[in-house]
Amino acid sequence: MAEHTRRSVLRGAAGIAAAGALVGTTNLPAAARTRESTDRHCPFLEGAFMPVTEELTAFDLPVTGRIPRELNGRLLRNGPNVLGLEDPRAHHWMLGDGMVHGVRLRDGRAEWYRNRWVRSSQVAKKLGEFYPGPVPPDDFACNTHVIPYRGRILALQESGPLPYELDGELNTVGTYDFRGTLEGAFTAHTKYDAEAGELHALAYYPTWDHVRHLVVDPSGRVARTTRIPVPDAPMMHDFALTAKHVVVFDIPITFDPAAAERGDPVPYVWNRQHPSRVGVMPRTGGAVRWFEVDPVFYSHTLNAYDEGSSVVVDVTTYPAPFYAAGRGTDGPSANGTGRLERWTVDLRHGRVRQRTLDDRPQEFPRVNEALVSRRHRYGYSAAAADMSVAYLTTADGNPPDRAFSNALIKHDLLRDSTQVHRLPKGAAAGEAVFVPRDPADRRAAEDDGYAVAYVHNPDRGAADLVILSALDFTGEPVARVHLPGRVPLGFHGSWIPDA
């Protein structure tokens, strides 16, 4: 792409894809605002998605049950929380400014709850605050994930923005570029291999003719970058990592320069001409082997591992086509709900076997983080009725005919069975993060720990931090920490243990 075209495309684009949708700014071009009808339905601004309007701080939170004394750390969760929205008709859920919610647990107490917007230059301006230092390229209040990394807390976004570092009380420290070694885009979904001490990322950008596999070594520097050629600038929100391989998902959602030039807030389209395929590359770099698969929207990776001459990947998917930009509502639109699948890439015979593990509506799969890139038995996912309804609601405001439930799900992938912790109507559940009971105990069972999630409490109109024993998943929660405000349905988070 010529340089002048590159500049004009980036000037017209308001956002790049994130978590099945896209990043960008809340100040959208006038053209994007005026094209929408005045009666546009906005399910992602209502109900469980409704943004909160203020930052809260509360201490000594009330608790039902008993918080395990070994849980010492912070549960953080990131998500879009639009600030200063001028015109709801121009809103897209994934364009909201990032807000991180957190609860600090120590010695059996819930010491505090905080929620804070990530202070990008635009957020600082909206809040009337000073933004220190020069504004970085593609600056954005990262709204998709928040992770611990070598004593730091990083809020992440894909396809352009630098990560933002937060301190232990969720204040924004500034952008982070891995000791000056990160060039170009990063990702929302890193993979940390605890055994190798490596942080892996797969980065894309709308004007690149490739994607980049990045390896951050134990010193905290980007030590290796491998460019993987791909046509059409596809969206690659997540990827998979094994002990030997990197797995790349090339799906038919691609960048549309014409949409960006028009000022469309989400310039990505379902491209029927773009093949659906999976690429497997040696983890040390080298040639990629591509395998065609049936068209599908790949959403998130639970985990992946090597098994003989095959690579096994557990993922959540949606049926094709999937509309990241939506179809007249203020968020992504799907033709069906998310489900959990297993994709086995047979490297010897050159084929991919796709098998449904659980077809009930679900998203945000997670694994015991100590097993990332290694064989796992258990996984955890969330079913939120509001999310299924919002994804399937049409532009005229008609919700789907089906009724959906709220639940947290534990998958036993060895026995091909599930346990479901059912939640009441209106109790929308966010992503469940697994926390080991004793991380130092290498002999402990894989599921010896807790599944923790933010869940809306409809009786209080606020959120609870729900702590489940993973060994007694369907039983009563070990504890419910009662927060002073809502935690809107959002994206991803992490347990940040005390050092």
ZABA-35188 format. One line per 4 residues: their letters; for each residue x, y, z of C-alpha. Coordinates in nm, 3 decimals, always signed. Example, Ala and Ser with C-alpha at 12.3 -4.5 7.8 and 13.67 -1.06 7.14 Angstrom:
AS) +1.230 -0.450 +0.780  +1.367 -0.106 +0.714
END
This chain:
MAEH) +0.000 +0.000 +0.000  +0.138 +0.340 -0.093  +0.239 +0.567 +0.193  -0.017 +0.833 +0.112
TRRS) -0.290 +0.569 +0.103  -0.169 +0.428 +0.434  -0.199 +0.767 +0.598  -0.546 +0.829 +0.458
VLRG) -0.668 +0.485 +0.566  -0.545 +0.533 +0.921  -0.695 +0.881 +0.930  -1.034 +0.744 +0.828
AAGI) -1.033 +0.435 +1.049  -1.182 +0.479 +1.390  -1.086 +0.140 +1.523  -0.916 -0.195 +1.484
AAAG) -1.048 -0.534 +1.594  -1.047 -0.655 +1.955  -1.206 -0.961 +2.118  -1.430 -1.033 +1.828
ALVG) -1.473 -0.662 +1.775  -1.263 -0.349 +1.751  -1.056 -0.078 +1.912  -1.075 +0.291 +1.841
TTNL) -1.193 +0.620 +1.988  -1.527 +0.739 +2.114  -1.505 +1.060 +1.911  -1.616 +0.913 +1.581
PAAA) -1.625 +1.096 +1.247  -1.942 +1.292 +1.178  -2.012 +1.072 +0.878  -2.029 +0.768 +1.103
RTRE) -2.277 +0.944 +1.330  -2.512 +1.082 +1.068  -2.548 +0.764 +0.861  -2.727 +0.581 +1.141
STDR) -3.102 +0.607 +1.177  -3.233 +0.790 +1.481  -3.404 +0.475 +1.608  -3.096 +0.256 +1.611
HCPF) -3.116 -0.005 +1.886  -2.826 -0.012 +2.133  -2.828 -0.338 +2.333  -2.462 -0.289 +2.432
LEGA) -2.550 +0.029 +2.622  -2.828 -0.137 +2.821  -2.877 -0.395 +3.093  -2.561 -0.578 +3.196
FMPV) -2.357 -0.375 +2.945  -2.459 -0.032 +3.071  -2.141 +0.173 +3.132  -2.069 +0.303 +3.479
TEEL) -2.025 +0.678 +3.508  -1.785 +0.721 +3.797  -1.474 +0.579 +3.958  -1.532 +0.427 +4.301
TAFD) -1.308 +0.332 +4.591  -1.439 +0.125 +4.880  -1.261 -0.044 +5.172  -1.338 -0.345 +5.394
LPVT) -1.599 -0.490 +5.163  -1.881 -0.699 +5.310  -1.854 -1.072 +5.248  -2.098 -1.362 +5.255
GRIP) -1.908 -1.679 +5.341  -1.535 -1.691 +5.406  -1.259 -1.578 +5.174  -0.982 -1.844 +5.167
RELN) -0.682 -1.701 +5.351  -0.445 -1.827 +5.082  -0.602 -1.587 +4.827  -0.364 -1.294 +4.857
GRLL) -0.363 -1.068 +4.555  -0.590 -0.877 +4.318  -0.854 -0.993 +4.073  -0.850 -0.742 +3.789
RNGP) -1.079 -0.724 +3.489  -1.070 -0.491 +3.187  -1.348 -0.388 +2.955  -1.491 -0.107 +2.741
NVLG) -1.663 +0.167 +2.940  -1.739 +0.458 +2.712  -1.669 +0.801 +2.860  -1.840 +1.115 +2.733
LEDP) -2.046 +0.954 +2.459  -2.199 +1.230 +2.248  -2.420 +1.023 +2.021  -2.531 +0.668 +2.107
RAHH) -2.607 +0.608 +1.740  -2.234 +0.620 +1.670  -2.140 +0.386 +1.952  -1.981 +0.045 +1.910
WMLG) -1.926 -0.164 +2.223  -1.561 -0.236 +2.150  -1.478 +0.133 +2.106  -1.538 +0.213 +2.471
DGMV) -1.254 +0.354 +2.679  -1.086 +0.086 +2.888  -1.183 +0.060 +3.253  -1.015 -0.180 +3.493
HGVR) -1.206 -0.313 +3.793  -1.022 -0.471 +4.084  -1.069 -0.631 +4.427  -0.775 -0.672 +4.662
LRDG) -0.787 -0.982 +4.886  -0.551 -1.043 +5.180  -0.559 -1.275 +5.483  -0.926 -1.359 +5.442
RAEW) -1.041 -0.999 +5.392  -1.158 -0.799 +5.093  -0.947 -0.491 +5.156  -1.072 -0.275 +4.869
YRNR) -1.254 -0.235 +4.541  -1.150 +0.015 +4.276  -1.248 +0.091 +3.919  -1.036 +0.323 +3.706
WVRS) -1.034 +0.436 +3.346  -0.707 +0.373 +3.168  -0.561 +0.723 +3.125  -0.486 +0.749 +2.754
SQVA) -0.438 +1.100 +2.618  -0.805 +1.117 +2.515  -0.936 +0.990 +2.848  -0.716 +1.236 +3.035
KKLG) -0.852 +1.517 +2.819  -1.213 +1.413 +2.881  -1.147 +1.402 +3.255  -0.975 +1.740 +3.251
EFYP) -0.644 +1.589 +3.358  -0.289 +1.648 +3.243  -0.137 +1.381 +3.017  +0.236 +1.354 +3.088
GPVP) +0.480 +1.320 +2.803  +0.430 +1.297 +2.428  +0.123 +1.117 +2.292  +0.224 +0.780 +2.146
PDDF) +0.111 +0.664 +1.799  -0.232 +0.497 +1.785  -0.292 +0.598 +2.146  -0.595 +0.429 +2.303
ACNT) -0.725 +0.345 +2.650  -0.659 -0.030 +2.623  -0.988 -0.204 +2.698  -0.944 -0.575 +2.631
HVIP) -0.717 -0.749 +2.884  -0.504 -0.684 +3.191  -0.214 -0.912 +3.284  +0.074 -0.937 +3.529
YRGR) +0.419 -0.927 +3.376  +0.747 -0.928 +3.568  +0.611 -0.721 +3.857  +0.411 -0.490 +3.631
ILAL) +0.040 -0.472 +3.554  -0.032 -0.417 +3.183  -0.361 -0.321 +3.017  -0.362 -0.462 +2.664
QESG) -0.514 -0.388 +2.326  -0.440 -0.530 +1.985  -0.347 -0.384 +1.648  -0.170 -0.060 +1.727
PLPY) -0.183 +0.082 +2.080  +0.101 +0.031 +2.322  +0.014 -0.145 +2.648  -0.057 +0.085 +2.942
ELDG) +0.108 +0.008 +3.274  -0.098 +0.040 +3.594  +0.019 +0.048 +3.954  -0.116 -0.174 +4.230
ELNT) -0.406 +0.066 +4.296  -0.503 +0.083 +3.927  -0.359 +0.427 +3.862  -0.214 +0.466 +3.513
VGTY) +0.165 +0.485 +3.510  +0.210 +0.528 +3.134  +0.267 +0.332 +2.816  +0.501 +0.033 +2.818
DFRG) +0.718 -0.080 +2.524  +0.917 -0.368 +2.676  +1.229 -0.167 +2.744  +1.215 +0.010 +2.407
TLEG) +1.206 -0.311 +2.203  +0.840 -0.317 +2.086  +0.800 -0.183 +1.732  +0.454 -0.154 +1.588
AFTA) +0.141 -0.326 +1.714  +0.090 -0.562 +2.006  -0.190 -0.801 +2.105  -0.474 -0.834 +2.354
HTKY) -0.404 -1.203 +2.413  -0.051 -1.285 +2.514  +0.058 -1.637 +2.610  +0.302 -1.673 +2.897
DAEA) +0.498 -1.997 +2.910  +0.589 -2.029 +3.278  +0.845 -2.304 +3.216  +1.038 -2.106 +2.953
GELH) +0.977 -1.766 +3.112  +0.867 -1.634 +2.770  +0.578 -1.404 +2.681  +0.442 -1.464 +2.330
ALAY) +0.224 -1.236 +2.119  +0.074 -1.234 +1.770  +0.036 -0.882 +1.634  -0.145 -0.750 +1.327
YPTW) -0.208 -0.407 +1.175  -0.442 -0.295 +0.892  -0.166 -0.179 +0.659  +0.066 -0.477 +0.706
DHVR) +0.087 -0.761 +0.455  +0.182 -0.995 +0.737  +0.130 -1.068 +1.106  +0.412 -1.081 +1.359
HLVV) +0.492 -1.347 +1.615  +0.678 -1.177 +1.900  +0.876 -1.345 +2.176  +0.958 -1.146 +2.489
DPSG) +1.245 -1.318 +2.668  +1.299 -1.346 +3.046  +1.488 -1.014 +3.043  +1.169 -0.835 +2.936
RVAR) +1.281 -0.752 +2.582  +1.130 -0.848 +2.248  +1.400 -1.096 +2.153  +1.259 -1.235 +1.829
TTRI) +1.006 -1.122 +1.567  +0.886 -1.356 +1.292  +0.683 -1.210 +1.006  +0.412 -1.438 +0.868
PVPD) +0.278 -1.328 +0.525  -0.104 -1.316 +0.502  -0.332 -1.155 +0.239  -0.620 -0.912 +0.298
APMM) -0.509 -0.786 +0.644  -0.724 -1.025 +0.851  -0.826 -0.974 +1.211  -0.630 -1.206 +1.442
HDFA) -0.757 -1.145 +1.790  -0.610 -1.454 +1.955  -0.373 -1.740 +1.877  -0.244 -2.059 +2.039
LTAK) +0.090 -2.172 +2.174  +0.230 -2.519 +2.244  +0.570 -2.631 +2.366  +0.682 -2.667 +2.003
HVVV) +0.446 -2.461 +1.787  +0.263 -2.134 +1.731  -0.089 -2.173 +1.591  -0.235 -1.892 +1.377
FDIP) -0.605 -1.859 +1.289  -0.665 -1.684 +0.956  -1.040 -1.625 +0.934  -1.252 -1.431 +0.681
ITFD) -1.280 -1.105 +0.876  -1.057 -0.862 +0.691  -0.978 -0.494 +0.685  -1.186 -0.288 +0.440
PAAA) -0.996 +0.025 +0.326  -1.309 +0.167 +0.163  -1.498 +0.143 +0.492  -1.208 +0.314 +0.668
ERGD) -1.203 +0.593 +0.408  -1.578 +0.645 +0.465  -1.513 +0.683 +0.835  -1.693 +0.365 +0.941
PVPY) -1.619 +0.308 +1.310  -1.534 -0.059 +1.252  -1.373 -0.107 +0.909  -1.370 -0.489 +0.913
VWNR) -1.602 -0.710 +0.710  -1.685 -1.077 +0.663  -1.495 -1.151 +0.342  -1.637 -1.456 +0.166
QHPS) -1.343 -1.456 -0.077  -1.088 -1.497 +0.202  -1.010 -1.861 +0.287  -1.051 -1.998 +0.639
RVGV) -0.732 -2.168 +0.748  -0.510 -2.261 +1.039  -0.133 -2.211 +1.029  +0.121 -2.404 +1.236
MPRT) +0.472 -2.265 +1.272  +0.768 -2.396 +1.473  +0.789 -2.197 +1.794  +1.149 -2.104 +1.710
GGAV) +1.036 -1.954 +1.377  +1.043 -2.084 +1.021  +0.793 -2.181 +0.755  +0.420 -2.195 +0.832
RWFE) +0.210 -2.494 +0.723  -0.144 -2.389 +0.632  -0.455 -2.609 +0.660  -0.794 -2.506 +0.525
VDPV) -1.096 -2.540 +0.754  -1.468 -2.479 +0.722  -1.558 -2.108 +0.752  -1.617 -2.015 +1.114
FYSH) -1.550 -1.724 +1.346  -1.272 -1.826 +1.583  -1.306 -1.625 +1.902  -1.072 -1.737 +2.183
TLNA) -0.825 -2.009 +2.274  -0.870 -2.209 +2.593  -0.530 -2.378 +2.556  -0.322 -2.590 +2.318
YDEG) -0.064 -2.868 +2.338  +0.138 -3.111 +2.128  +0.025 -3.472 +2.104  +0.260 -3.686 +1.898
SSVV) +0.255 -3.552 +1.542  -0.060 -3.346 +1.610  -0.140 -3.013 +1.768  -0.454 -3.000 +1.984
VDVT) -0.630 -2.665 +2.031  -0.946 -2.601 +2.235  -1.127 -2.288 +2.117  -1.458 -2.103 +2.124
TYPA) -1.620 -2.038 +1.786  -1.931 -1.882 +1.632  -2.103 -1.999 +1.312  -2.022 -1.815 +0.991
PFYA) -2.072 -1.544 +0.895  -1.984 -1.323 +1.191  -2.019 -0.944 +1.170  -1.759 -0.770 +1.384
AGRG) -1.894 -0.430 +1.283  -2.249 -0.537 +1.365  -2.561 -0.518 +1.152  -2.719 -0.197 +1.269
TDGP) -2.670 -0.235 +1.643  -2.390 -0.099 +1.859  -2.183 -0.414 +1.880  -2.091 -0.736 +1.702
SANG) -2.360 -0.952 +1.548  -2.370 -1.329 +1.514  -2.587 -1.591 +1.346  -2.555 -1.820 +1.646
TGRL) -2.401 -1.846 +1.990  -2.047 -1.932 +2.092  -1.952 -2.292 +2.161  -1.645 -2.487 +2.269
ERWT) -1.463 -2.691 +2.005  -1.147 -2.901 +1.976  -0.935 -2.860 +1.662  -0.674 -3.129 +1.611
VDLR) -0.416 -3.040 +1.348  -0.267 -3.364 +1.214  +0.074 -3.258 +1.087  +0.160 -3.602 +0.952
HGRV) -0.148 -3.641 +0.732  -0.208 -3.272 +0.663  -0.562 -3.231 +0.794  -0.765 -3.066 +1.069
RQRT) -1.037 -3.243 +1.266  -1.297 -3.011 +1.418  -1.514 -3.150 +1.697  -1.774 -2.981 +1.916
LDDR) -1.702 -3.032 +2.285  -1.995 -2.833 +2.424  -2.257 -2.656 +2.214  -2.427 -2.460 +2.494
PQEF) -2.380 -2.080 +2.460  -2.051 -1.976 +2.622  -1.748 -1.752 +2.588  -1.419 -1.648 +2.751
PRVN) -1.257 -1.991 +2.804  -0.976 -2.007 +3.060  -0.729 -2.267 +3.182  -0.499 -2.305 +3.480
EALV) -0.235 -2.055 +3.364  +0.050 -2.279 +3.479  -0.044 -2.514 +3.194  -0.044 -2.267 +2.904
SRRH) +0.113 -2.449 +2.604  +0.106 -2.784 +2.792  -0.157 -3.059 +2.811  -0.457 -2.963 +3.021
RYGY) -0.758 -3.152 +3.149  -0.985 -2.876 +3.278  -1.119 -2.552 +3.138  -1.361 -2.284 +3.258
SAAA) -1.603 -2.068 +3.060  -1.891 -1.827 +3.118  -2.247 -1.819 +2.989  -2.407 -1.475 +3.012
ADMS) -2.763 -1.446 +2.886  -2.727 -1.074 +2.813  -2.431 -1.138 +2.585  -2.610 -1.404 +2.380
VAYL) -2.916 -1.181 +2.346  -2.712 -0.876 +2.246  -2.517 -1.068 +1.980  -2.839 -1.202 +1.826
TTAD) -3.056 -0.888 +1.851  -3.145 -0.738 +1.513  -3.114 -0.374 +1.413  -3.488 -0.315 +1.466
GNPP) -3.451 -0.420 +1.828  -3.599 -0.768 +1.800  -3.429 -1.005 +2.046  -3.386 -1.375 +1.967
DRAF) -3.671 -1.616 +2.037  -3.453 -1.840 +2.253  -3.420 -1.794 +2.628  -3.067 -1.800 +2.767
SNAL) -2.932 -1.867 +3.114  -2.643 -1.743 +3.326  -2.384 -1.991 +3.445  -2.018 -2.070 +3.496
IKHD) -1.902 -2.395 +3.337  -1.621 -2.633 +3.429  -1.512 -2.869 +3.152  -1.346 -3.204 +3.219
LLRD) -1.189 -3.262 +2.877  -1.051 -3.601 +2.973  -1.389 -3.745 +3.066  -1.579 -3.527 +2.816
STQV) -1.810 -3.399 +3.090  -1.912 -3.067 +3.241  -2.019 -2.922 +3.573  -2.244 -2.616 +3.564
HRLP) -2.274 -2.360 +3.839  -2.611 -2.207 +3.760  -2.683 -1.844 +3.838  -3.015 -1.662 +3.879
KGAA) -3.194 -1.467 +3.611  -3.026 -1.131 +3.570  -2.700 -1.255 +3.727  -2.478 -1.197 +3.425
AGEA) -2.144 -1.374 +3.473  -1.813 -1.244 +3.347  -1.501 -1.445 +3.269  -1.399 -1.701 +3.533
VFVP) -1.029 -1.695 +3.622  -0.871 -2.002 +3.785  -0.655 -1.935 +4.092  -0.447 -2.228 +4.230
RDPA) -0.481 -2.291 +4.601  -0.104 -2.326 +4.640  +0.097 -2.231 +4.329  +0.415 -2.374 +4.484
DRRA) +0.268 -2.723 +4.522  +0.367 -2.902 +4.201  +0.192 -3.220 +4.315  -0.146 -3.051 +4.353
AEDD) -0.430 -3.155 +4.125  -0.483 -2.935 +3.821  -0.817 -2.815 +3.959  -0.706 -2.768 +4.320
GYAV) -0.801 -2.406 +4.351  -1.076 -2.153 +4.288  -1.275 -2.015 +3.997  -1.333 -1.645 +4.056
AYVH) -1.557 -1.415 +3.854  -1.746 -1.089 +3.871  -2.120 -1.163 +3.866  -2.403 -0.911 +3.862
NPDR) -2.627 -0.932 +4.168  -2.977 -0.831 +4.048  -3.108 -0.798 +4.403  -2.852 -0.529 +4.486
GAAD) -2.807 -0.379 +4.139  -2.432 -0.419 +4.187  -2.164 -0.682 +4.132  -2.034 -0.960 +4.354
LVIL) -1.694 -1.120 +4.331  -1.794 -1.487 +4.340  -1.536 -1.740 +4.462  -1.609 -2.104 +4.376
SALD) -1.411 -2.406 +4.484  -1.307 -2.572 +4.159  -1.323 -2.906 +4.342  -1.686 -2.840 +4.439
FTGE) -1.791 -2.640 +4.138  -2.166 -2.686 +4.163  -2.175 -2.620 +4.537  -2.242 -2.293 +4.713
PVAR) -1.975 -2.027 +4.657  -1.698 -2.028 +4.915  -1.749 -1.653 +4.936  -1.929 -1.363 +4.775
VHLP) -1.761 -1.026 +4.803  -2.022 -0.751 +4.768  -1.901 -0.458 +4.558  -2.044 -0.106 +4.589
GRVP) -2.120 -0.074 +4.216  -2.175 -0.258 +3.891  -1.909 -0.426 +3.680  -2.050 -0.411 +3.325
LGFH) -2.009 -0.715 +3.104  -1.669 -0.673 +2.946  -1.370 -0.873 +2.841  -1.074 -1.033 +3.015
GSWI) -0.883 -1.024 +3.337  -0.621 -1.187 +3.557  -0.538 -1.285 +3.909  -0.237 -1.080 +4.022
PDA) -0.085 -1.273 +4.315  +0.120 -1.098 +4.580  +0.490 -1.136 +4.517
END
